[in-house]
Every structure is written in structure tokens, then in C-alpha cells.
Amino acid sequence: MTNLVTNLAAAVEEHGANTAVGFQGSETSYEEFWGQTGAFATALEERGIEADDRVAIYLPNVPPFLIAFHGTLRMGGTVVPMNPQYKAREIGHLLGDSEAKVVVALADLVPFVTEVQDETSVEHIVSVGGDAEGATEFTEFLEPGDPDIADRADDDVAVQPYTSGTTGQPKGVQLTHENLASNANAASELIPDGIRSDDKQLGVLPLFHIYGMTVVMNSTLFHGGAYYPMPEWDAQKAISLIEDEELTLMHGVPAMYNDVINQPNAEEFDLSSVRLCGVGGSGIPVEVLRRFEELYEPTVYEGYGLTETSPITHFNSPVEGRRVGSIGKTVPGVDSRVVTDDFEDVPPVEEGPIDEDEADLDEITGEIVVSGPNVMKGYYGLPEANEEAFTERDGKRWFHTGDLGYRDEDGFFYVVDREKHMIVTGGYNVYPREVEELLFEHEAVADVAVAGIPDERRGETVKAFIVPTPDAEITEDEIREYCLTNLAEYKHPREVEFVEELPRTTTGKVQKFKLREQDDAETEAE
């Protein structure tokens, strides 16, 4: 019987006096934090919440998130993390689908919960950061107690996050105690000396997202390090926190690294205390990585994973070596392959990354599939989706990532693009990331996204949405000419639009469907 929280209990036993959580100038020791989780677990039990009941957490990165998360697991419940940017309609689906009985929400968000409460199983609402009508304030909700850790089986569900829902309704991802424990430990072992008790982790990646939850929060707390949450991303505040507290570990999504290097005082930042930077969530443009490493001391190591895989499956580990442009090698304990539609292995290239202009990507790429103890139990209540998501082969259960990529003979993997993002124009396949990588190299481009839009003659055509650098003087024709000079003719963006910012999820992924919707609306208006 294994409960994820036993990992935290071991850290409390060994590092009780160490700082577990540092937040806005205050520090909480491991012993104090363990007491808080006990008080939350006791409060749930006294209100009739039982093992396997769902507790939704609707908060940004603040200490009550950590208390509610580990307190729920301690008494045997299941955590349902929810994006604090969601509104009533969005959380209505999550709460209804998960049948959550308790919601812990920011006071300002409580009205969204009460709006949909009658349509759900929610019995108790707990407010954080103030009183709210229909809710019990967080500190008043807590009850003194030091309950035992509930016994849980390895395949019992610990956390049920929901996919972003870029297509259709978000799906509940059932992640077990074994899924999350194995991946948190694997994430720690990928860096030199593992995560140490004297490490201090920047906690800016949102905790409702699996990257921030496993690789950042749990990996840190399970090994006695200090976790410093930030409620929202702000490049200047994040760097100040690193400098003031001498943080040693930093994880972020590509957009965050891009934000840092585009700050007007970027050359003045001091990141000398940081011993490792990790990046994931989506592929980081090589030019952004290069600029960041030119400015600062720490090397950036790229990784890859999905919510369904807890998340990490590949990483450019300092221990194994790094190959720029690669998502790295498969992490220990996990298997991965690149396969055709018939589930046959695609032969590796000799060494990557390859020159995508000279290679036939359709010949060397396939879908990346993974298998291992980190792979989800399945989507909640969706047997048809589970059937599509998995293939049983060679005695293993393989999860289809939906990402197109290739591998080389040294074991490094490379993601070309999402299968659904690939643009087919005039019979040719165009991978948006290749065009984006080129545009990031242009001195007038601060941020960019490339998407396919409808075209009567070609089916689809390539369009670039560009955020120019401050004071840049650049025209659409100049961008098109730049791409024509460096890419095959069919790959260049026939349409270019300059925008103030790109629509992104909280985890930094560009919402390309919104760009397409915006383009459709503009076309209809014409």
C-alpha cells in the first residue's frame, strides 16, 4: 500500500526544521507544514469526506494550495486541480464530471463556484484570502489533528487534472499514487546530485498544471528542499525573488524564458545562484535558448512530457549530456518509441538534429508513444477515449502522445510538431515549429506563432502572427522575403499579421485555435 504523502512524511522526519515553503517574506518549516496538512485532513474527515472523494483546488500558487493538496491525499481523497483563470462555465464541467464534494477557492472566485453549485455534488466551499458568501474561510475550516496517513494502493487515483480542452470538453486524467511518486523521484534524479535539502526552487509554474505540481513542487518537497511559490508570472518579480533568496532551481515554459531576455534591463539580471534551469510545456525555440545562455550562467535543459504521463518522459539531463534542439533521452523507467500509423518502428537517423530543409520529414518521423509507471490509469469515465489513447503491444501498454517526432542512434528524441498542428498546403506538409524557429532568429521578432488558415486553392496556407520587438520597424513583405530566402517556397508565410501579444494558456502554450478564430472573424468582417 503506497500513499504519495509518505514521501513528504519521510522528508518531514529527516528535515523537519528546514524551510518547506517560502512565501512573500515568510517561511514555513517542514514540521509546521506537516501540521497544517494534518489540520486540513482532519477537517475533511469531520465533514464526512471519505477515501476516493474528490476535493477541487481552485487556487493560484499560494501556500493553501499545498496544504489542501497534501492534506487531501493524507486522508485518502483525490485532488482535482482547477485553473484559477477558469470561469463558472468551465469549472461547471470539471466539478460536475469529477463529482467533487469540496472546493477550495480564492475568495474572489467563490461566486463562480456558487453559481454552478446546484448542478454539482459540491457540499463545502472553502475560501482563501478573505470571507466569501456561501464559503467557510480557510483558517476557520481547519481542525486540530494529526491523523494517520491513509493506506492507498499503487493504482488508486491521487490526482485528477483535466486536459486543456483545445478540442472538445476537457478530459479528466486519472493519475495514481504510483504515477506521481515515480515521476517526482525520476525528475529529481535527472540533475547532478539530485534535488538537495539546501536547494531552493522557484515555484512560478502553476500548481494546477502537472509540470508545476510534480517536477517543481513534489520533487522539491519530497527531498527536503524549499519551495517558493509565485501566484502569477512576472519576469521582473521572478528574477528579483531569485536574486534576493538566492534560489538554485528554476523551471519554466518557453514563453517565460523569452519574457526574461526581452526585459529592458535583461543584461543586469543576476542568476548566478541558479544551478539548473529546466524548460518544458512546449518546445523552446533554439534562438531563445541561445540568447538566454549568452546572458546568464545556468544552462537550460529541455524536457518533454504530458499531463497523461505525470508528466516527464524525456529530458536533456546534465548527467546524460545535452543536445540542443532535442527533448532529450527517455528518462529511466520509461520506454518510448517513434511509430508509424501501423505501429511499426520508424528507423532512427544517424545523429540529430537533422537539417529539416534537406530531410524528408515524412520518411523519418512518426508518432511518439510511451509506456511506463508514470502513464495514467486512463481518462475518467471515457472508455472510447481510452481505447484510442492506448495500444497494447509487446506486453506493454503504449500511450499515444499525438506528437510527431524522430529519434537518433544516440537515443535522443526530437519533436517536430503536434500532429494536429501540421499544415497541409498544396499537398505539402509544413511543420509550424520549423517556421517559428526561423522567425525567432529575426532581430525584429519578440514572439511568434505560425498556424494554418483556410485557402481555397491550397486547402490551407501558412500564416505568421508576430509580436515585434519594441521600436522595431518591419513590414509584412520583409518578413515574407526573409522566410523565402531561408525556406522552401511552400513553407513561407503567405500571410503575416503583427499583434500586441499571443493568446496563451497559463502554462505558456500558444492557443492556436484562438488565432484561427480571430482570423476567421477578421475575414468575415471584410
Secondary structure, 3 states (H helix, E strand, C coil): CCCCHHHHHHHHHHHCCCEEEEECCEEEEHHHHHHHHHHHHHHHHHCCCCCCCEEEEECCCCHHHHHHHHHHHHCCCEEEECCCCCCHHHHHHHHHHHCCCEEEEEHHHHHHHHHHHHHCCCCEEEEECCCCCCCEEHHHHCCCCCCCCCCCCCCCEEECCECCCCCCCCCEEEEEHHHHHHHHHHHHHCCCCCCCCCCEEEECCCCCCHHHHHHHHHHHHCCCCEEEECCCCCHHHHHHHHHHHCCCEEEECHHHHHHHHCCCCHHHCCCCCCCEEEECCCCCCHHHHHHHHHHCCCCEEEEEECHHHCCEEEECCCCCCCCCCCCEEECCCCEEEEECCCCCECCCECCCCCCCCCCCHHHHCEEEEEECCCCCCEECCCHHHHHHHEEEECCEEEEEEEEEEEEECCCCEEEEEEHHHCEEECCEEECHHHHHHHHHCCCCEEEEEEEEEEECCCEEEEEEEEEECCCCCCCHHHHHHHHHHHCCHHHCCCEEEECCCCCECCCCCECHHHHHHHHHHHHHHC
